[in-house]
Amino acid sequence: MNLSSNPVSFSEKRAFPRVPFQTDVLVTALTPSLRSGSFEIPEKGLLAKSLDMSEGGLRLELPPNFSLEDFTVARFQLKNNEPKLILFLKRVWSRGNQAGFSFLSLTEPDQERIRRFVQSGTKRT
């Protein structure tokens, strides 16, 4: 069995606890730029739903027409009164219309916001 494609089996090996987190997430697949050798971030994205989150990543329910790329940009709010996070993600598993993504290159302030949010959620559960 491939553990990376099965989120239930993989849960025992998690570095961070997950907490339920349901919100709309604007996802945009990154495409390599042949000119610059980096990634281009298209202006338009598709709406996905987050299912849970940890300090290390996010599980999403993706729209059926989403082209699942390895690297994605996600835009979402942790709380309604806070500014949006804009994060780079790397796909680590997928099954059906769900996929797990790890956070890439978090800034210290974003990492701290996510840590506080997840820790407050683990105290409630």
N, C-alpha and C positions, 0 to 999 in steps of 0.2 A: 504494500500500500504506500502510495506517495503522500507523506504527511503534509507537504507544502500545499497540496490541493484539497486537503480535508481539514477545515477549520476546527471541527470538533476534536479530532485526534491531536491536532497541533496545540490545543489549549494547554495541555500539561507542560509544554516547553516554553510558555510565554515568559518574556522578560518582565512584563508589566501587567497588572490586572486590568481587565476591561470593565467599562461601565456602560450601561445603556445610554444611548445618545441618538435621539431621533430629531433630525432637522433636515431642511433642504440644503443640498450642496451643489453648487455650480461646478461641473467638471469639464475640463478641456484637455483633450489628448495633445501631448507635445509631439511635434514632428521635427525630425532633424533638418537643419538648414544646410544645404549643400554649399552655399556661399560662405558662411561664416564658420561652419564646423560646430555650431552650437545648436540649441533648440529654438524654434519659433513658437510663440504662444499666440494661437489664434484668438481673435476678439470674442468669437461666439463659442458657447459651450452648451451643454445639455444639463438638465436638472436631474440629480440623483437624490436618493434618500440615505442618510447615514443610519446605521443600525446600532453600532457601539463604537467605543473609542478607548484607547489606552494612551499612555505617554509615548508609545512607540508607533502608533498608527491608527487606522480607521477602517471599519468594515462598511462597505456601501452596497446598496441595492441599485443597480444601474438600469437606465432605460434600455429597452430592447434594441434600439438602433444605435447604441453607443459603440464605437469602434474601440475595443479594448486594447490600449497601448500599454507598454511597460511603464512609461512615465506620463504623469498627469499633473495638472494644476487643479487644486480645489479651492473654492472660495465659500466660506461659511462663517456663521457667528456662533460662538459658544453660548452667549446669552444675548437677549434682544437689545439690551442697552449698551453693548460693547461693539467696538469696531470689528469689521470682518477680518478673519485670518485669510491670508493668501499663501498657500503652502504647496510645495512640490512634493509629489508622492511617487513611490515606486510600487508597482503591483508585485505582490509576493505570492498570491494564490488567486484562483478564480474557480467558481463552480456555478453553472447556470447563469443567473443574472446577478449573482453576488460576487464580490471580489474584496480581498484584503489588501490594504496598501500600507507601506511603512512611510513615515515622514522622512524627508531628506532635507538636510541643511537648514534646520530650524535656527532662527535667531534666538538669542538668550531670552528676550522678552516673550516671544511666542512660546518657547519651551516652558517657561515659567507659568504662563497663562493656562496652557494645557495641563501642566502638572497640578496646579491648584484646582482646576475644574475636575480632573479625574479623581484626585484625592478627596474632594468634597463628595463625589458620587460614591466612592467606596465606603465612606462613613455612613451613608444613608442605606446601603444595601446590606 
